[in-house]
Amino acid sequence: MSQKSKLFLKILSGNSDNNINFSELVSFLISLGFELRIKGDHYIFSSSEMDEIINLQPLNNKAKPYQLKQVRNLIIKYKLFKEENE
């Protein structure tokens, strides 16, 4: 299982929301096709395939749990990462 797949499963499970590395999450979202803009400590992800944006800020090199929940909801809503699961 690839590192990307492991992170995907970690995000979907919701059990490790306090322990996901911020830089790994950024790399994961970029690999899903999101475009990244950085303004201060705000990492703003957008995609031409969806109307919503993802706005993340690091907290001691970790992703914030409520923001991971938002990412998880978008992954489910737009069926992102589908090709890896089939």
VEXVO-213862 format. One line per field, with one value per residue (C-alpha): residue in three letters; residue number from 1; z negated, x negated, y negated. Coordinates in nm, 2 decimals, decimal comma, padded with zeros to 4 digits. Each point is the difference from the previous one (the first is absolute). Layout:
code <- c(ALA / ...);
pos <- c(NUM / ...);
up <- c(Z / ...);
east <- c(X / ...);
north <- c(Y / ...);
// end
This chain:
code <- c(MET / SER / GLN / LYS / SER / LYS / LEU / PHE / LEU / LYS / ILE / LEU / SER / GLY / ASN / SER / ASP / ASN / ASN / ILE / ASN / PHE / SER / GLU / LEU / VAL / SER / PHE / LEU / ILE / SER / LEU / GLY / PHE / GLU / LEU / ARG / ILE / LYS / GLY / ASP / HIS / TYR / ILE / PHE / SER / SER / SER / GLU / MET / ASP / GLU / ILE / ILE / ASN / LEU / GLN / PRO / LEU / ASN / ASN / LYS / ALA / LYS / PRO / TYR / GLN / LEU / LYS / GLN / VAL / ARG / ASN / LEU / ILE / ILE / LYS / TYR / LYS / LEU / PHE / LYS / GLU / GLU / ASN / GLU);
pos <- c(1 / 2 / 3 / 4 / 5 / 6 / 7 / 8 / 9 / 10 / 11 / 12 / 13 / 14 / 15 / 16 / 17 / 18 / 19 / 20 / 21 / 22 / 23 / 24 / 25 / 26 / 27 / 28 / 29 / 30 / 31 / 32 / 33 / 34 / 35 / 36 / 37 / 38 / 39 / 40 / 41 / 42 / 43 / 44 / 45 / 46 / 47 / 48 / 49 / 50 / 51 / 52 / 53 / 54 / 55 / 56 / 57 / 58 / 59 / 60 / 61 / 62 / 63 / 64 / 65 / 66 / 67 / 68 / 69 / 70 / 71 / 72 / 73 / 74 / 75 / 76 / 77 / 78 / 79 / 80 / 81 / 82 / 83 / 84 / 85 / 86);
up <- c(00,00 / 00,10 / -00,24 / 00,18 / -00,05 / -00,37 / -00,05 / 00,19 / -00,23 / -00,31 / 00,11 / 00,08 / -00,33 / -00,20 / -00,29 / 00,05 / 00,06 / -00,27 / 00,14 / 00,38 / 00,11 / 00,17 / 00,28 / 00,08 / 00,03 / 00,23 / 00,22 / 00,00 / 00,11 / 00,28 / 00,12 / 00,02 / 00,25 / -00,22 / 00,07 / -00,30 / -00,08 / -00,32 / -00,17 / -00,34 / -00,18 / 00,20 / 00,25 / 00,24 / 00,23 / 00,30 / 00,29 / 00,33 / -00,06 / -00,31 / -00,12 / -00,36 / -00,12 / -00,29 / -00,24 / -00,23 / -00,27 / -00,18 / -00,37 / -00,13 / 00,33 / -00,02 / 00,18 / -00,21 / -00,07 / 00,12 / 00,33 / 00,05 / -00,04 / 00,27 / 00,23 / -00,08 / 00,09 / 00,33 / 00,09 / -00,06 / 00,16 / 00,33 / -00,01 / 00,01 / 00,00 / 00,17 / 00,24 / -00,27 / -00,18 / 00,29);
east <- c(00,00 / -00,14 / -00,06 / 00,27 / 00,25 / -00,09 / 00,06 / 00,33 / 00,12 / -00,12 / 00,20 / 00,31 / -00,01 / 00,01 / -00,18 / -00,33 / 00,12 / -00,23 / -00,31 / -00,01 / -00,31 / 00,08 / -00,26 / 00,13 / 00,35 / -00,12 / -00,18 / 00,31 / 00,23 / -00,24 / -00,02 / 00,39 / -00,03 / 00,06 / -00,18 / -00,17 / -00,02 / -00,18 / 00,08 / -00,17 / 00,06 / 00,32 / -00,03 / 00,29 / 00,08 / 00,23 / 00,10 / 00,17 / 00,22 / 00,17 / 00,14 / -00,13 / -00,34 / -00,20 / -00,17 / -00,26 / -00,23 / -00,27 / 00,01 / -00,34 / -00,08 / 00,33 / 00,33 / 00,29 / 00,26 / 00,30 / -00,18 / -00,07 / 00,38 / 00,06 / -00,25 / 00,16 / 00,34 / -00,12 / -00,18 / 00,33 / 00,22 / -00,20 / -00,12 / -00,37 / -00,26 / 00,24 / -00,25 / -00,23 / 00,28 / 00,13);
north <- c(00,00 / -00,34 / -00,28 / -00,20 / 00,29 / 00,02 / -00,37 / 00,02 / 00,28 / -00,19 / -00,31 / 00,20 / 00,19 / -00,32 / 00,18 / -00,19 / -00,35 / -00,14 / 00,18 / -00,08 / -00,18 / -00,33 / 00,03 / 00,36 / -00,14 / -00,28 / 00,25 / 00,23 / -00,28 / -00,11 / 00,36 / 00,00 / -00,28 / -00,31 / -00,32 / -00,16 / -00,37 / -00,11 / -00,33 / -00,03 / 00,32 / 00,07 / 00,28 / -00,04 / 00,29 / -00,03 / 00,22 / -00,08 / 00,31 / -00,13 / -00,33 / 00,03 / -00,08 / 00,15 / -00,25 / 00,16 / -00,14 / 00,21 / 00,04 / 00,11 / 00,19 / 00,19 / -00,05 / -00,14 / 00,27 / -00,21 / -00,07 / 00,37 / 00,06 / -00,26 / 00,18 / 00,34 / -00,14 / -00,14 / 00,33 / 00,19 / -00,26 / -00,02 / 00,36 / -00,10 / 00,27 / 00,23 / 00,14 / 00,13 / 00,19 / 00,20);
// end
